[in-house]
Amino acid sequence: MLLEGIETLLVLAEEGTMSKAGNRLYLSQSAVSKRIAKLEIRLGKKLIIPDGRRIQLTPQAKQLIASVGPSISELKGLISDQISLEDHTTISLACSETLVAGYLAPILANYFSQDRHITLTTHHTPIIVEKVQAGEATIGFCAGHLPPQHGLDIVHLFDEPFNIVSHTPLTSPPTSLLTNVLSNPANAYQAGILQKAGIAPLMQMDSYTAAAQLALNGVAPALVPLSIIQTLNISSKHCFHFDFLDTLTRPVHLCYRSKSLQNQRVVTLLKAISAVLLTKKEPSSHKH
C-alpha cells in the first residue's frame, strides 16, 4: 500500500492534476485523491496543496520524491526483469506521437495482425524513458535528447531533420517561430540553437501538429520535424530549410531494458521498427 501511494504521488507530480494522473494510472480522480490521502496519513505529512484544478507539492513531498523516486523506478524495473515474456504476454510499446504517425503507422496494422499481444501508448520522451526504466513499457520509441544515466540499452536510429513551415514564402530565417515546449528536457537543446540564429520562440506548443497547422493557416512560421511534414503531407512549397537547421535535428532512439532481448518477440519488433526507419524519405524543401 505504501509503494502504491508513493507511485501515485510520483505520477501526480509529473502530471500536475488529479485527472491527468488518474488517466495515466487508469484510476478515477477520486481514487487518486484517496491514495494520496492515505499516504499522507501513513507518513504523517502534508504532501499536496490544491491550486485550482492543479496541485502544488509541499516541500515535504518534493523531498520524498527526490529521496525515493529513483529507487522506486529501479525497483519496479528489476521486478519486471523477472517476468517471463511468453507468446501471450503483452508487449508494451511507448512512443512519441509524432514518430508513430510519421513512421510506424504504415506497418502497425500488418504487424498487429501477426502479434495480437502488443499495446501502444504515446508520451513525451521523458515519460517514455521513465516507463521503460520502470518496466511499465517493454520498448520505447522516442525523439530528442535522453536524460543522463538512464541505464537503458539504446539504439540510435537517425537524426530527424526539421524544416520551417510557412504559409508564405521565406527567403531568410524568420525572427520568431512557433516551437514545441522548450522546457521539455528532450527539446531544451533547441533553445540555444535558435538563440544563436537570432530566432525567438513566439509560442511554445505541446504539439508539433498544432504548430504546423497554425503555420499553414498563416499565424506564424513553425519549426516542424520530418515526421509531421510526412504525416500531414505538407507541400514542399510550404517547407523551407536554412543553414542553421543543419545542426537543429532531433535524435531518434529505441530504448529497452537489457533483459528484454532474451525474448524473440521483442527482438523481432525491434528489428521491424528499425527496418521502417531505414526506408524513410526526406521531403523536398526550399533551401537558402
Summary of the structure (lengths in Angstrom):
residues: 288
radius of gyration: 20.8
end to end distance: 59.7
largest distance: 62.7
contacts: 902
relative contact order: 0.13
helix: 48%
strand: 22%
